[in-house]
Every structure is written in C-alpha cells, then in structure tokens.
Amino acid sequence: MATHHASAGEVVDLKTWANDLETEKSKVIAKTEGLELARLVIDAGVNMHRAGYCSVKGAVVIHCIEGEIKLQTADSEKPIKKGQIVFLNGNTDHALVGVEKSVVLLTIVLV
C-alpha cells in the first residue's frame, strides 16, 4: 500500500502524521521538485545517521517539535530543544541524535 503524501494546501498535524505506520513513525510529508518535508521521530540515544554524518546539496532546516535532539557537525555539537529551529547550508556534514524521544520537522531544499 502506498503511503499518503500531503498535497499543496493540505493542513498537516505533525503530532499525528505517520500514525498510519505500525512501527516507524518517520515519514516524508511532501516532496516537490525543489523541496522535501519529512517528519522524523528520533528515540533517545538514537543517531539518525548510523554511518556517521550525512549531507545534501541544498540547505536543511531542522525544527524540533517535541523533545530534544543534538545536532552534530564536524565543528560542533548543539542541543536543539522543543520549539527551536536551526538551518544548515548545503553540503554541511551533520548528524541528529535523540537526547529524549523527539519529533522533528526536516526541510530540505532540493537543488
């Protein structure tokens, strides 16, 4: 069964998005030619990037909706708490690690 993606103009509740999935609660919300939105659920102690860091060509916006995560880059490690937002330039190596169970809105500018 195909997963539902939001259409332009559709209101999305980030707290309940992906409740249609039985186990993993991370899910792409929408993807267009220039933008991808994803809801990530990161459990405490989990590194979303098991192989180290990841990067994408376009800018990345990380918005912590619930909980707390750590943003790791080659140069620093920063806590991002509920309600906080940070952006990274394209091609920035980074990793997201759960400090406590968290819900994150990840926005990627596709170039």
MMTF fields as JSON, N, C-alpha, C and O atoms, coordinates in Angstrom:
{
  "mmtfVersion": "1.0.0",
  "mmtfProducer": "UNKNOWN",
  "numBonds": 443,
  "numAtoms": 444,
  "numGroups": 111,
  "numChains": 1,
  "numModels": 1,
  "chainsPerModel": [1],
  "groupsPerChain": [111],
  "chainIdList": ["A"],
  "bondAtomList": [4, 2, 8, 6, 12, 10, 16, 14, 20, 18, 24, 22, 28, 26, 32, 30, 36, 34, 40, 38, 44, 42, 48, 46, 52, 50, 56, 54, 60, 58, 64, 62, 68, 66, 72, 70, 76, 74, 80, 78, 84, 82, 88, 86, 92, 90, 96, 94, 100, 98, 104, 102, 108, 106, 112, 110, 116, 114, 120, 118, 124, 122, 128, 126, 132, 130, 136, 134, 140, 138, 144, 142, 148, 146, 152, 150, 156, 154, 160, 158, 164, 162, 168, 166, 172, 170, 176, 174, 180, 178, 184, 182, 188, 186, 192, 190, 196, 194, 200, 198, 204, 202, 208, 206, 212, 210, 216, 214, 220, 218, 224, 222, 228, 226, 232, 230, 236, 234, 240, 238, 244, 242, 248, 246, 252, 250, 256, 254, 260, 258, 264, 262, 268, 266, 272, 270, 276, 274, 280, 278, 284, 282, 288, 286, 292, 290, 296, 294, 300, 298, 304, 302, 308, 306, 312, 310, 316, 314, 320, 318, 324, 322, 328, 326, 332, 330, 336, 334, 340, 338, 344, 342, 348, 346, 352, 350, 356, 354, 360, 358, 364, 362, 368, 366, 372, 370, 376, 374, 380, 378, 384, 382, 388, 386, 392, 390, 396, 394, 400, 398, 404, 402, 408, 406, 412, 410, 416, 414, 420, 418, 424, 422, 428, 426, 432, 430, 436, 434, 440, 438],
  "bondOrderList": [1, 1, 1, 1, 1, 1, 1, 1, 1, 1, 1, 1, 1, 1, 1, 1, 1, 1, 1, 1, 1, 1, 1, 1, 1, 1, 1, 1, 1, 1, 1, 1, 1, 1, 1, 1, 1, 1, 1, 1, 1, 1, 1, 1, 1, 1, 1, 1, 1, 1, 1, 1, 1, 1, 1, 1, 1, 1, 1, 1, 1, 1, 1, 1, 1, 1, 1, 1, 1, 1, 1, 1, 1, 1, 1, 1, 1, 1, 1, 1, 1, 1, 1, 1, 1, 1, 1, 1, 1, 1, 1, 1, 1, 1, 1, 1, 1, 1, 1, 1, 1, 1, 1, 1, 1, 1, 1, 1, 1, 1],
  "groupList": [{"groupName": "MET", "atomNameList": ["N", "CA", "C", "O"], "elementList": ["N", "C", "C", "O"], "formalChargeList": [0, 0, 0, 0], "bondAtomList": [1, 0, 2, 1, 3, 2], "bondOrderList": [1, 1, 2], "singleLetterCode": "M", "chemCompType": "L-PEPTIDE LINKING"}, {"groupName": "ALA", "atomNameList": ["N", "CA", "C", "O"], "elementList": ["N", "C", "C", "O"], "formalChargeList": [0, 0, 0, 0], "bondAtomList": [1, 0, 2, 1, 3, 2], "bondOrderList": [1, 1, 2], "singleLetterCode": "A", "chemCompType": "L-PEPTIDE LINKING"}, {"groupName": "THR", "atomNameList": ["N", "CA", "C", "O"], "elementList": ["N", "C", "C", "O"], "formalChargeList": [0, 0, 0, 0], "bondAtomList": [1, 0, 2, 1, 3, 2], "bondOrderList": [1, 1, 2], "singleLetterCode": "T", "chemCompType": "L-PEPTIDE LINKING"}, {"groupName": "HIS", "atomNameList": ["N", "CA", "C", "O"], "elementList": ["N", "C", "C", "O"], "formalChargeList": [0, 0, 0, 0], "bondAtomList": [1, 0, 2, 1, 3, 2], "bondOrderList": [1, 1, 2], "singleLetterCode": "H", "chemCompType": "L-PEPTIDE LINKING"}, {"groupName": "SER", "atomNameList": ["N", "CA", "C", "O"], "elementList": ["N", "C", "C", "O"], "formalChargeList": [0, 0, 0, 0], "bondAtomList": [1, 0, 2, 1, 3, 2], "bondOrderList": [1, 1, 2], "singleLetterCode": "S", "chemCompType": "L-PEPTIDE LINKING"}, {"groupName": "GLY", "atomNameList": ["N", "CA", "C", "O"], "elementList": ["N", "C", "C", "O"], "formalChargeList": [0, 0, 0, 0], "bondAtomList": [1, 0, 2, 1, 3, 2], "bondOrderList": [1, 1, 2], "singleLetterCode": "G", "chemCompType": "PEPTIDE LINKING"}, {"groupName": "GLU", "atomNameList": ["N", "CA", "C", "O"], "elementList": ["N", "C", "C", "O"], "formalChargeList": [0, 0, 0, 0], "bondAtomList": [1, 0, 2, 1, 3, 2], "bondOrderList": [1, 1, 2], "singleLetterCode": "E", "chemCompType": "L-PEPTIDE LINKING"}, {"groupName": "VAL", "atomNameList": ["N", "CA", "C", "O"], "elementList": ["N", "C", "C", "O"], "formalChargeList": [0, 0, 0, 0], "bondAtomList": [1, 0, 2, 1, 3, 2], "bondOrderList": [1, 1, 2], "singleLetterCode": "V", "chemCompType": "L-PEPTIDE LINKING"}, {"groupName": "ASP", "atomNameList": ["N", "CA", "C", "O"], "elementList": ["N", "C", "C", "O"], "formalChargeList": [0, 0, 0, 0], "bondAtomList": [1, 0, 2, 1, 3, 2], "bondOrderList": [1, 1, 2], "singleLetterCode": "D", "chemCompType": "L-PEPTIDE LINKING"}, {"groupName": "LEU", "atomNameList": ["N", "CA", "C", "O"], "elementList": ["N", "C", "C", "O"], "formalChargeList": [0, 0, 0, 0], "bondAtomList": [1, 0, 2, 1, 3, 2], "bondOrderList": [1, 1, 2], "singleLetterCode": "L", "chemCompType": "L-PEPTIDE LINKING"}, {"groupName": "LYS", "atomNameList": ["N", "CA", "C", "O"], "elementList": ["N", "C", "C", "O"], "formalChargeList": [0, 0, 0, 0], "bondAtomList": [1, 0, 2, 1, 3, 2], "bondOrderList": [1, 1, 2], "singleLetterCode": "K", "chemCompType": "L-PEPTIDE LINKING"}, {"groupName": "TRP", "atomNameList": ["N", "CA", "C", "O"], "elementList": ["N", "C", "C", "O"], "formalChargeList": [0, 0, 0, 0], "bondAtomList": [1, 0, 2, 1, 3, 2], "bondOrderList": [1, 1, 2], "singleLetterCode": "W", "chemCompType": "L-PEPTIDE LINKING"}, {"groupName": "ASN", "atomNameList": ["N", "CA", "C", "O"], "elementList": ["N", "C", "C", "O"], "formalChargeList": [0, 0, 0, 0], "bondAtomList": [1, 0, 2, 1, 3, 2], "bondOrderList": [1, 1, 2], "singleLetterCode": "N", "chemCompType": "L-PEPTIDE LINKING"}, {"groupName": "ILE", "atomNameList": ["N", "CA", "C", "O"], "elementList": ["N", "C", "C", "O"], "formalChargeList": [0, 0, 0, 0], "bondAtomList": [1, 0, 2, 1, 3, 2], "bondOrderList": [1, 1, 2], "singleLetterCode": "I", "chemCompType": "L-PEPTIDE LINKING"}, {"groupName": "ARG", "atomNameList": ["N", "CA", "C", "O"], "elementList": ["N", "C", "C", "O"], "formalChargeList": [0, 0, 0, 0], "bondAtomList": [1, 0, 2, 1, 3, 2], "bondOrderList": [1, 1, 2], "singleLetterCode": "R", "chemCompType": "L-PEPTIDE LINKING"}, {"groupName": "TYR", "atomNameList": ["N", "CA", "C", "O"], "elementList": ["N", "C", "C", "O"], "formalChargeList": [0, 0, 0, 0], "bondAtomList": [1, 0, 2, 1, 3, 2], "bondOrderList": [1, 1, 2], "singleLetterCode": "Y", "chemCompType": "L-PEPTIDE LINKING"}, {"groupName": "CYS", "atomNameList": ["N", "CA", "C", "O"], "elementList": ["N", "C", "C", "O"], "formalChargeList": [0, 0, 0, 0], "bondAtomList": [1, 0, 2, 1, 3, 2], "bondOrderList": [1, 1, 2], "singleLetterCode": "C", "chemCompType": "L-PEPTIDE LINKING"}, {"groupName": "GLN", "atomNameList": ["N", "CA", "C", "O"], "elementList": ["N", "C", "C", "O"], "formalChargeList": [0, 0, 0, 0], "bondAtomList": [1, 0, 2, 1, 3, 2], "bondOrderList": [1, 1, 2], "singleLetterCode": "Q", "chemCompType": "L-PEPTIDE LINKING"}, {"groupName": "PRO", "atomNameList": ["N", "CA", "C", "O"], "elementList": ["N", "C", "C", "O"], "formalChargeList": [0, 0, 0, 0], "bondAtomList": [1, 0, 2, 1, 3, 2], "bondOrderList": [1, 1, 2], "singleLetterCode": "P", "chemCompType": "L-PEPTIDE LINKING"}, {"groupName": "PHE", "atomNameList": ["N", "CA", "C", "O"], "elementList": ["N", "C", "C", "O"], "formalChargeList": [0, 0, 0, 0], "bondAtomList": [1, 0, 2, 1, 3, 2], "bondOrderList": [1, 1, 2], "singleLetterCode": "F", "chemCompType": "L-PEPTIDE LINKING"}],
  "groupTypeList": [0, 1, 2, 3, 3, 1, 4, 1, 5, 6, 7, 7, 8, 9, 10, 2, 11, 1, 12, 8, 9, 6, 2, 6, 10, 4, 10, 7, 13, 1, 10, 2, 6, 5, 9, 6, 9, 1, 14, 9, 7, 13, 8, 1, 5, 7, 12, 0, 3, 14, 1, 5, 15, 16, 4, 7, 10, 5, 1, 7, 7, 13, 3, 16, 13, 6, 5, 6, 13, 10, 9, 17, 2, 1, 8, 4, 6, 10, 18, 13, 10, 10, 5, 17, 13, 7, 19, 9, 12, 5, 12, 2, 8, 3, 1, 9, 7, 5, 7, 6, 10, 4, 7, 7, 9, 9, 2, 13, 7, 9, 7],
  "groupIdList": [1, 2, 3, 4, 5, 6, 7, 8, 9, 10, 11, 12, 13, 14, 15, 16, 17, 18, 19, 20, 21, 22, 23, 24, 25, 26, 27, 28, 29, 30, 31, 32, 33, 34, 35, 36, 37, 38, 39, 40, 41, 42, 43, 44, 45, 46, 47, 48, 49, 50, 51, 52, 53, 54, 55, 56, 57, 58, 59, 60, 61, 62, 63, 64, 65, 66, 67, 68, 69, 70, 71, 72, 73, 74, 75, 76, 77, 78, 79, 80, 81, 82, 83, 84, 85, 86, 87, 88, 89, 90, 91, 92, 93, 94, 95, 96, 97, 98, 99, 100, 101, 102, 103, 104, 105, 106, 107, 108, 109, 110, 111],
  "secStructList": [7, 7, 7, 7, 7, 7, 7, 6, 6, 7, 7, 7, 7, 6, 6, 6, 6, 6, 6, 6, 1, 1, 1, 7, 7, 7, 3, 3, 3, 3, 3, 7, 1, 1, 3, 3, 3, 3, 3, 3, 3, 3, 7, 6, 6, 7, 5, 1, 7, 6, 6, 1, 7, 5, 7, 7, 1, 1, 7, 3, 3, 3, 3, 3, 3, 3, 3, 3, 3, 3, 3, 3, 3, 1, 1, 7, 3, 3, 3, 3, 3, 6, 6, 7, 3, 3, 3, 3, 7, 6, 6, 7, 7, 3, 3, 3, 3, 3, 3, 3, 3, 3, 3, 3, 3, 3, 3, 3, 3, 7, 7],
  "xCoordList": [0.828, 0.0, 0.877, 1.807, 0.6, 1.379, 1.092, -0.038, 2.111, 1.949, 1.376, 1.66, 0.589, -0.031, 0.988, 1.69, 1.07, 1.863, 0.905, -0.105, 1.213, 0.355, 0.384, 1.397, -0.731, -0.805, -0.697, -0.884, -0.398, -0.287, -1.564, -2.66, -1.442, -2.585, -3.18, -4.033, -2.751, -3.273, -2.655, -1.44, -3.475, -3.003, -2.499, -3.173, -1.316, -0.697, -0.488, 0.071, -0.933, -0.703, 0.548, 0.515, 1.639, 2.905, 2.888, 3.671, 2.02, 1.964, 1.372, 1.722, 0.473, -0.187, 0.198, -0.16, 0.909, 1.322, 2.107, 2.954, 1.846, 2.509, 1.928, 2.495, 0.826, 0.185, -0.377, -0.766, -0.423, -0.872, 0.205, -0.067, 1.413, 2.503, 2.528, 2.415, 2.674, 2.597, 3.794, 3.626, 4.99, 6.162, 6.9, 6.803, 7.623, 8.411, 7.481, 6.539, 7.716, 6.852, 7.495, 6.951, 8.64, 9.254, 8.693, 8.559, 8.364, 7.705, 7.851, 7.779, 8.057, 8.069, 6.654, 5.693, 6.541, 5.237, 4.918, 3.83, 5.88, 5.682, 7.027, 8.034, 7.027, 8.251, 7.86, 6.996, 8.522, 8.322, 9.681, 10.675, 9.707, 10.969, 12.037, 13.225, 11.633, 12.618, 12.612, 13.403, 11.723, 11.568, 11.133, 10.324, 11.679, 11.217, 10.968, 11.801, 9.811, 9.442, 9.288, 8.638, 9.886, 9.77, 9.566, 10.139, 8.743, 8.549, 9.425, 9.275, 10.341, 11.232, 10.883, 10.643, 10.857, 10.757, 12.108, 12.543, 12.759, 14.097, 14.025, 13.766, 14.25, 14.231, 15.493, 16.517, 15.422, 16.57, 17.732, 17.562, 18.903, 20.108, 20.305, 21.325, 19.355, 19.443, 20.105, 19.719, 21.11, 21.749, 21.061, 21.104, 20.428, 19.71, 20.649, 20.197, 21.927, 22.891, 23.934, 25.037, 23.572, 24.394, 25.812, 26.744, 25.968, 27.284, 28.099, 29.093, 27.71, 28.433, 27.59, 26.499, 28.085, 27.393, 26.716, 27.031, 25.783, 25.191, 25.2, 25.401, 24.987, 24.841, 24.025, 23.949, 23.424, 22.686, 23.15, 23.724, 22.902, 23.379, 22.729, 23.391, 21.429, 20.705, 20.716, 21.171, 20.202, 20.092, 19.125, 18.242, 19.307, 18.48, 17.967, 18.725, 16.685, 16.1, 15.641, 14.93, 16.046, 15.707, 14.902, 15.399, 13.65, 12.751, 12.325, 11.657, 12.708, 12.339, 10.927, 10.697, 9.992, 8.589, 8.338, 7.641, 8.906, 8.765, 10.116, 10.877, 10.414, 11.616, 12.871, 12.821, 14.007, 15.309, 16.242, 16.291, 16.982, 17.974, 19.307, 19.377, 20.359, 21.661, 21.95, 21.759, 22.405, 22.881, 24.398, 25.048, 24.955, 26.403, 26.906, 26.373, 27.942, 28.655, 30.129, 30.508, 30.944, 32.378, 32.962, 33.961, 32.336, 32.875, 32.219, 32.802, 31.002, 30.293, 29.214, 28.887, 28.685, 27.54, 26.62, 27.026, 25.356, 24.431, 23.126, 22.603, 22.592, 21.256, 20.208, 20.351, 19.165, 18.0, 16.804, 16.484, 16.155, 15.045, 13.704, 13.635, 12.655, 11.284, 11.078, 11.357, 10.583, 10.301, 11.467, 11.299, 12.641, 13.81, 14.024, 13.594, 14.699, 14.926, 16.352, 16.899, 16.937, 18.278, 18.352, 17.67, 19.178, 19.369, 20.846, 21.703, 21.122, 22.493, 22.605, 21.667, 23.727, 23.992, 24.121, 24.381, 23.938, 24.119, 25.513, 26.466, 25.619, 26.89, 27.531, 28.75, 26.718, 27.23, 27.043, 25.914, 28.139, 28.048, 27.387, 27.775, 26.387, 25.673, 25.071, 24.92, 24.731, 24.022, 23.038, 23.288, 21.922, 20.911, 20.837, 20.676, 20.954, 20.939, 19.858, 19.78, 19.03, 17.978, 18.532, 19.244, 18.214, 18.521, 17.362, 17.562, 16.152, 14.937, 14.077, 14.374, 13.035, 12.189, 11.7, 11.153, 11.902, 11.656, 10.918, 11.007, 10.181, 9.559, 10.197, 10.248, 10.687, 11.426, 10.826, 10.485, 10.697, 10.333, 11.626, 12.333, 11.922, 13.121, 12.693, 11.853, 13.272, 13.004, 14.299, 15.316, 14.26, 15.444, 15.13, 14.133, 16.002, 15.889, 16.625, 17.832, 15.897, 16.478, 17.041, 16.341, 18.307, 18.955, 19.512, 20.092],
  "yCoordList": [-1.174, 0.0, 1.243, 1.337, 2.195, 3.417, 4.313, 4.384, 4.981, 5.896, 7.228, 7.653, 7.866, 9.143, 10.267, 10.347, 11.12, 12.338, 13.515, 13.452, 14.575, 15.754, 16.419, 16.395, 17.004, 17.774, 19.259, 19.642, 20.079, 21.517, 22.04, 21.733, 22.811, 23.378, 22.503, 22.963, 21.246, 20.334, 20.665, 20.837, 20.753, 21.005, 19.689, 18.663, 19.726, 18.534, 18.749, 19.767, 17.802, 17.824, 16.99, 15.764, 17.65, 16.938, 15.962, 15.012, 16.169, 15.243, 13.9, 12.873, 13.892, 12.643, 12.138, 11.015, 12.921, 12.482, 11.179, 11.065, 10.226, 8.921, 7.943, 6.866, 8.267, 7.296, 6.113, 5.111, 6.222, 5.099, 4.022, 2.923, 4.33, 3.351, 2.598, 3.2, 1.297, 0.487, 0.65, 0.647, 0.791, 0.875, 2.191, 3.067, 2.349, 3.56, 4.746, 4.668, 5.812, 6.992, 8.143, 9.247, 7.905, 8.897, 8.712, 7.588, 9.833, 9.73, 11.034, 12.123, 10.905, 12.08, 12.639, 11.911, 13.938, 14.603, 14.97, 14.686, 15.603, 16.034, 16.207, 16.489, 16.033, 16.233, 16.832, 16.315, 17.936, 18.574, 18.646, 18.12, 19.29, 19.41, 20.146, 19.862, 21.084, 21.881, 21.756, 22.418, 20.908, 20.876, 19.495, 18.825, 19.09, 17.861, 18.167, 18.786, 17.729, 17.868, 16.476, 15.612, 16.265, 14.963, 15.146, 16.041, 14.282, 14.21, 13.07, 11.931, 13.38, 12.362, 12.125, 13.071, 10.868, 10.514, 9.917, 8.917, 10.548, 10.119, 9.729, 10.575, 8.463, 7.995, 8.425, 8.699, 8.483, 8.845, 7.901, 6.683, 8.477, 7.687, 7.223, 6.608, 7.503, 7.036, 8.094, 9.262, 7.669, 8.523, 8.215, 7.078, 9.211, 9.003, 8.641, 8.164, 8.859, 8.62, 7.629, 8.012, 6.367, 5.304, 5.244, 4.819, 5.671, 5.602, 6.869, 7.093, 7.684, 8.928, 10.121, 10.313, 10.919, 12.135, 11.939, 11.011, 12.83, 12.879, 14.339, 15.241, 14.56, 15.92, 15.857, 14.819, 16.976, 17.108, 18.393, 19.268, 18.504, 19.666, 20.966, 22.002, 20.92, 22.134, 22.38, 21.548, 23.544, 23.901, 22.954, 22.363, 22.823, 21.969, 22.803, 23.557, 22.665, 23.319, 22.216, 21.297, 22.308, 21.322, 22.035, 22.96, 21.601, 22.221, 21.149, 20.184, 21.317, 20.358, 20.676, 21.714, 19.782, 19.97, 19.496, 20.16, 18.354, 17.77, 17.189, 16.726, 17.213, 16.572, 17.415, 18.645, 16.726, 17.384, 16.471, 15.261, 17.077, 16.352, 17.082, 18.216, 16.419, 17.061, 17.12, 16.139, 18.257, 18.425, 18.354, 19.189, 17.357, 17.203, 17.58, 17.124, 18.42, 18.712, 18.447, 18.127, 18.582, 18.356, 19.355, 19.068, 20.528, 21.607, 21.751, 22.347, 21.208, 21.472, 20.429, 19.584, 20.534, 19.737, 20.686, 21.302, 20.802, 21.766, 21.083, 20.278, 21.405, 20.901, 21.709, 22.919, 21.035, 21.692, 21.192, 20.003, 22.117, 21.768, 22.089, 22.783, 21.577, 21.801, 23.272, 24.158, 23.507, 24.861, 25.572, 26.678, 24.969, 25.609, 25.129, 24.04, 25.97, 25.709, 26.126, 27.065, 25.408, 25.741, 25.388, 24.47, 26.114, 25.732, 25.553, 26.163, 24.698, 24.423, 24.734, 24.51, 25.239, 25.44, 24.081, 23.069, 24.07, 22.837, 22.268, 22.997, 20.96, 20.231, 20.313, 20.19, 20.519, 20.506, 19.115, 18.643, 18.456, 17.146, 17.314, 18.183, 16.48, 16.589, 15.256, 14.345, 15.164, 14.008, 14.518, 15.53, 13.817, 14.134, 12.98, 11.825, 13.295, 12.285, 12.639, 13.783, 11.678, 11.913, 12.019, 11.125, 13.099, 13.241, 12.635, 11.929, 12.925, 12.276, 12.006, 12.516, 11.228, 10.936, 12.253, 13.094, 12.425, 13.709, 13.565, 12.544, 14.627, 14.761, 15.974, 17.055, 15.778, 16.818, 17.021, 16.053, 18.268, 18.586, 18.91, 19.856, 18.117, 18.309, 18.85, 18.259, 19.974, 20.592, 20.62, 21.13, 20.075, 20.033, 20.786, 20.515, 21.739, 22.441, 21.582, 21.365, 21.097, 20.219, 21.059, 21.888, 20.834, 21.577, 20.613, 21.04],
  "zCoordList": [0.0, 0.0, 0.0, 0.801, -0.879, -0.969, 0.229, 0.712, 0.692, 1.807, 1.312, 0.192, 2.132, 1.769, 1.908, 2.915, 0.919, 0.986, 0.91, 0.209, 1.619, 1.62, 0.252, -0.447, -0.111, -1.346, -0.993, 0.161, -1.98, -1.761, -1.115, -1.583, -0.069, 0.624, 1.704, 2.464, 1.796, 2.82, 4.177, 4.279, 5.207, 6.562, 7.152, 7.062, 7.753, 8.326, 9.819, 10.229, 10.628, 12.07, 12.344, 12.24, 12.692, 12.864, 14.032, 14.042, 15.01, 16.147, 15.744, 16.325, 14.752, 14.378, 12.996, 12.643, 12.207, 10.87, 11.012, 11.898, 10.177, 10.156, 11.166, 11.35, 11.827, 12.713, 11.945, 12.545, 10.606, 9.787, 9.664, 9.18, 10.095, 10.063, 11.387, 12.455, 11.312, 12.529, 13.455, 14.674, 12.911, 13.781, 13.601, 14.46, 12.528, 12.301, 12.115, 11.327, 12.803, 12.721, 11.951, 11.93, 11.321, 10.455, 9.057, 8.572, 8.409, 7.112, 6.338, 6.907, 5.032, 4.174, 4.125, 3.879, 4.362, 4.305, 2.864, 2.363, 2.207, 0.822, 0.154, 0.804, -1.163, -1.936, -3.283, -3.991, -3.61, -4.904, -5.595, -5.094, -6.728, -7.452, -6.643, -6.795, -5.786, -5.068, -3.565, -2.893, -3.002, -1.553, -1.076, -1.717, 0.049, 0.702, 2.166, 2.829, 2.675, 4.085, 4.676, 4.088, 5.838, 6.486, 7.984, 8.605, 8.543, 9.993, 10.478, 10.037, 11.388, 11.938, 13.398, 14.149, 13.795, 15.204, 15.575, 15.003, 16.54, 16.951, 18.418, 19.275, 18.711, 20.093, 20.828, 20.201, 22.142, 22.968, 22.675, 22.628, 22.481, 22.249, 20.822, 20.512, 19.946, 18.561, 17.69, 17.709, 16.925, 15.926, 14.603, 14.134, 13.998, 12.74, 11.591, 10.549, 11.768, 10.703, 11.21, 11.6, 11.196, 11.784, 11.212, 11.894, 9.963, 9.316, 9.552, 8.861, 10.491, 10.76, 10.386, 10.924, 9.474, 9.055, 7.703, 6.958, 7.409, 6.082, 5.636, 6.449, 4.366, 3.849, 2.567, 1.908, 2.232, 0.984, 0.31, 0.958, -0.983, -1.737, -1.294, -1.232, -0.983, -0.614, 0.88, 1.665, 1.254, 2.668, 3.381, 2.758, 4.69, 5.534, 6.708, 7.32, 7.015, 8.184, 9.134, 8.728, 10.388, 11.406, 12.486, 13.127, 12.688, 13.659, 14.657, 14.289, 15.903, 16.949, 17.441, 18.062, 17.16, 17.535, 18.971, 19.738, 19.319, 20.656, 21.06, 20.21, 22.36, 22.864, 22.737, 22.771, 22.588, 22.438, 21.649, 21.872, 20.72, 19.94, 20.028, 20.501, 19.569, 19.4, 17.91, 17.192, 17.457, 16.096, 16.146, 16.775, 15.481, 15.436, 14.052, 13.04, 14.017, 12.782, 13.062, 14.188, 12.046, 12.233, 13.23, 13.89, 13.335, 14.173, 15.535, 16.44, 15.697, 16.945, 17.222, 16.389, 18.43, 18.853, 19.61, 20.595, 19.133, 19.721, 20.091, 19.321, 21.283, 21.612, 20.854, 20.676, 20.417, 19.819, 20.616, 20.607, 21.302, 22.185, 21.54, 20.526, 22.14, 21.67, 21.334, 22.141, 20.123, 19.679, 19.024, 18.511, 19.026, 18.427, 17.0, 16.619, 16.22, 14.808, 14.465, 15.043, 13.517, 13.043, 11.564, 11.109, 10.81, 9.417, 9.138, 9.779, 8.161, 7.723, 6.241, 5.477, 5.851, 4.431, 3.749, 4.401, 2.444, 1.683, 1.862, 2.138, 1.701, 1.796, 3.179, 3.304, 4.221, 5.591, 6.175, 6.304, 6.528, 7.17, 8.536, 9.317, 8.819, 10.088, 10.493, 9.679, 11.768, 12.318, 13.364, 14.019, 13.516, 14.522, 15.51, 15.115, 16.8, 17.85, 18.858, 19.308, 19.213, 20.195, 21.6, 22.058, 22.287, 23.712, 24.496, 25.484, 24.039, 24.529, 23.299, 22.218, 23.442, 22.279, 21.698, 22.411, 20.392, 19.761, 18.445, 17.764, 18.103, 16.792, 16.148, 16.735, 14.92, 14.214, 12.832, 12.152, 12.417, 11.046, 10.311, 10.658, 9.295, 8.491, 7.137, 6.458, 6.753, 5.47, 4.671, 5.143, 3.471, 2.617, 1.328, 0.659, 0.995, -0.273, -1.301, -1.187, -2.295, -3.314, -4.451, -5.034, -4.756, -5.859, -6.88, -7.879]
}
